[in-house]
Amino acid sequence: MKSKKESLFPPLVFNVFKPPRVSSYDVVRHFKRHLPMGFGKIGHFGTLDPFASGVLMIGICGAARLNDFIHDFLPKTYLAVGKLGIETPTGDYTSEIIQSDTSIYLNKEIASFSKEFIEEKFKEKFIGDYWQSPHKFSAAKFMGKNLHEWAREGVEVKKEAVLRKVYKIEVVKYSFPYLSVRVEVSSGTYVRTLFADMANYLGTLGSLISLVRESVGPNTFKQSIKKMNWPQDKNVDFISLGVPIQKVLPFSHFLLSEKQSVEFKNGAFFDPEKLIISGPSNLSDKFYWVLDHEKRLIGLGEKTFPHEFKPKINFHSEEKASLSSGHDP
């Protein structure tokens, strides 16, 4: 039988559906207030703008430490609906229109484009490497403040373009001037900016009227926890609500002996060729989940050399912190 300590602290991820007009932090704060004591640190894996909705991944019990891995290994899929011929400061409907395209080219030529033609043009231009600067109304940081905070104070900060990836583009519907596009992109891609760039490539302006994050890797909005099912008191069975972190990031596993488990928790290095590996992974040949002799997840290891495997994340330390602090301050 598992002890109370063991059953309370598996690293878990909640696949939460964030509704529009609610901030990502509001969702995290709700979960933080309504989870039982002892869940350790809590955090989300990628901000969703308040006007947007969809999958918001929240990690607890050590899973929050996997933030960079979620970003590096799991692409995100969005359904963006926008209007051609308009520009707003924020790139979405939450601010006033500052420029309109009334050209004949928009109303005659672009209006006559087929859905298939637009999709072909977008794939031709945007699939693959995509250099993008963070939107001035975004949560990107500059000197400790979000860019949107600087922008609302009248200070426009221009940051260098960052390399992103666009993996898939599908034009779902085109009913001029409204255009619906589904994109699969690397983490950190601002879809508002991508949509505006797409509109510019067609020869006009563009701004979003809705945005839904449909998935983060294999975690889809259909599986997400809707608001009516969010925890409402500290007696909630949060274990059943969450997804084990090793299912969110399906790396291969190394199974350790009892002696090796103790050594791993103490920071020991291993020869990976002398460890028992379980399950192939198409995510990485560098990172591996580590299971103890009772097949419990105790951490994440990194292969740094052909004959060197070292602890990267040790969930044993997270358990001790959870027991002493109760929850993240």
N, C-alpha and C positions, 0 to 999 in steps of 0.2 A: 504494500500500500504506500502511495506517495505521501510524504509529509506535507503539512500545510504550506511550508516554505516552498517546496518544489512545485506545488500546484498553483501557487500565486504568481510565480515569476517567469513564465515562459515569455520570450520576446515575441510580442504580438503586433500585428498591424490591423487597423480598422480601415476598411474600404468604405468611406462615408460619402454619401451624396450631398454635396453642398448646394443649397438652393440659392437663387439669385437674391441680391440685395442683402446678403449676409457676408461678412468678411471671413477669411480663412481663420483668423485668430479667434473670432467669435465661436467658430465650431470647435477649435481646440480647447477654448476656455470652457465650453459646455461639457465636453468629455472630462476635462480635468476636475470639474466640480462634482460630477456625478459618478465617477469611478470609485471603487473601494480604496481605502488607504493602502499604500504600499506598492503602487504601480511604477515607482521610479520616475525617470524623466519622461516627458511627453513632448512630441513635436510633429509637425507635418512635413511631407516630402514634396514641397513645391506649392507656392502660393497660387490660388485662383482669385482673380479680381472679383470685387463684390458684385459687379453686374453679371459675371459668368456663373455657370452652374456645372455640376458634374462631379467626377471622382476626385476626392481629396483623401490622400493616404495619411493616416495618423499612426505613429509608432509609440509604443510604451514598453516598459520592462526591458530596456536595452535596445529595442528595435530602432529607437530614434537615432541611435549612433550609426545606423546604416544609411543615413541621408545621402551621402556622396555616392554610395553604391547604387541606390535607386536611380539617381540622376544619370550615372554613367552607363548603366546596363539596360534600363527600361525606357523605351521610347513612349511618347504620349500621343494619343489620337484625339483630335478635336473636330467637332462639327461647327463650322463658322458660317453664319448667315449675315450677309452685308448688303449695303445699298451702294450701287455705283453712282458716281456723279456728285458725291458730297464729301466734304472733309470736316472733321471736328478736331479740337485740340487733343482730346483723349483717345481718338481713334475709335470711339464707340458712341452709342446714343446718349450717354450720360452728360454730354456737354453740347453747347449750341453749335449749329452749322456755321463755319467761318468762311467757307468757300463752296461755290456750286459750279458745276460744269454745265453750261447751257449750249454747248457746241453742237453743230449739225453732225459732226463725226460721232459723238456719243449717241445722239437720238436717232440717227439713221444707220450708221455703220455698226457700232458696237451693239445696238439694240437688235440687229439682225443676225448676230453671231449665233451659231448653234452651240449647244451644250458640249458636244463632242469637240468642236473646234477650240473652244476656250480651254477645255481640259488638255488637249494636245499642246497648246501654247504654254500653259502653265508647267507641264511636265518638261517641255523643251528648255524652259528657263530655270526652273527652281529645284528640280530633283537633284539631289547630291549636296555638295558644299553650298552653304548659304551664309554669307556674311551679314550680320545684323547688329545694329546698335540698340541698346535697351531704349524703349520708349520713354519719353520724358515724364509721362504719367504712368510710372511703373514702380514696383517694389525694389528695384535694383538700388544698391546703396552707393552713396557718395559722402565721404566724411561723416559716416555714422548715421546719416539720414536717408530716407527713401527719396528717390528722384521725384515722386509725385508731391512730396512735401516741399521740396525746393521749388517745383513748378508753381504750386499754389501760392508761394511767397513771391512769385514773379522772377525767380532765378532759374534760367534754363541751363542745365548742365549737359554738355555733350560728351558722351563716353565713346571710347574707341569701339569699332565694330568687332564682334566676336564670331568665330566660326561656329555655325550650327549645321545641322543636317536635316534635310527633307527627304524622307524615305518614300512616301506615297502621297499622291494627290488624286482626288476624285471629285469631279463636279457633279454634285448630287442633283441639283435643280437650277435652272436658269429661267426666270420669269422677269424680264427686264422691268425695272432696274435692279431687281433683287437676285442675288447670287448666293447659292449654298455650296460650300466646299468642305469636303472632309480631308484632313491632312494628318499624316503621321510624321512626327518631328522629334528631334532630340530635345532633351530637357533644356530649359532656359530659352526656348524659342518664343518670342512674343507674337502671337497669332494676329493681333491687331495690326502690328507692323507688317507682317507677312501679307495680310489681306490688302493693305494699302499698297504694298509693293506690287502685288498681283494686278490690282486695278491700274496702277501706273503703267505696268507692262502692256496692258490692253490699250492704254492711251487716255486714261481718265483718272478720276479720284475714286476713293472708296472708304467706307467706314462701316464698322460692325453694328448690327442691331441685336445680335445674340451670339453667345458662345457657350458650347457644352464640351467639357472634357469627357470623352466617352470611355477612355481607358488609360491606364498606366501599365504598360507591359500587358500581362494576361489578366489584369484586374479591371473588370468592366463595370460600367454604371448599372448594368442589369443585376449585378451581384451586390451592389452597394447598399449600405444601411440608410434607408430613407428617414427623414426627420421624425416621422411618427414612431420609429423604432429606436431612436437614440435613447441612451440610458437616462432614466429620470430620477433614480435614487441610487445610493451606494450599495444596495443589495442586489444590483444587477449581476447576472452571470456573464461577466465581461469576457471570460475565456471562450465561450461559445460564439460571441459576437466577432471575435478577432480571427485573423488568419496567421498561422505560424510564419515567422519571417523566412524560414527556409523554403516555404511554398511560394512566397512572393518573389524571392531570389533563388531559383532552383540550381544552386551550385552543387557539385558533387560533394560527397561526405567522406571524411576519414573517421574510422571507428578506432578508438583508443582502448587500451587495456586499463585496468584499475590504476596501475602504477603510472602509466603514461598520462592518464587523466589528471592525476595530482600534479605531475610535472608540467603539463600544459597550463594549469591554473597558476603555477608558480613562474610561468614565463619561459619554460624550456624550449629549445630548438630541437627539431627532429630531422631524420633522414626520411623523406616522403616515400622512398622505395621500400622502406621497412614498415610502412603503415598499411592498414587494410582500407582500400578505397571502395566506395559503394555508389553506383549510379553515375552514368556519364552526364556531362553538362555541356550544352552548346553556348553557355554564357561566358565561361572563362576557364582557362587551364592554369590560372594563377591563384585563384581564391577557392577555398574549400571550407565547408561547414565541418565542425569538429564535434563528434558525439562521444560521450563517455562510455564506459563499459556496460552501462545499463541503457544505452542508446538515447540518452538525454542530450539535448543541444547545450554545449557549454561555451561555444565561441566560434570565431571565424579565424582561419589561418591563411597565411600567405606563403606561396612558394617563391622564394627570392633567388634561389640557385637550384640547379638540378638535384643537389643533395642537401638542400636546406629548406626546412619548413618551419615557420615561426608564428607565434600568436599575433594576430592583427587586432582582434577584439575579444575580450574575455568577459563573458556574461557573469562569471562568478563574482567579479568586482561590482557589477551592477546590482546583484542580489543583496550584497552586504550594504551598499548605499541605500537601497530601497528599505531594508529593515531598519536602518538607523534614522532615515529622514521621513519616511511615510510617503511623501510625494515631493515633486519638484516645487521649490519655493516660488 
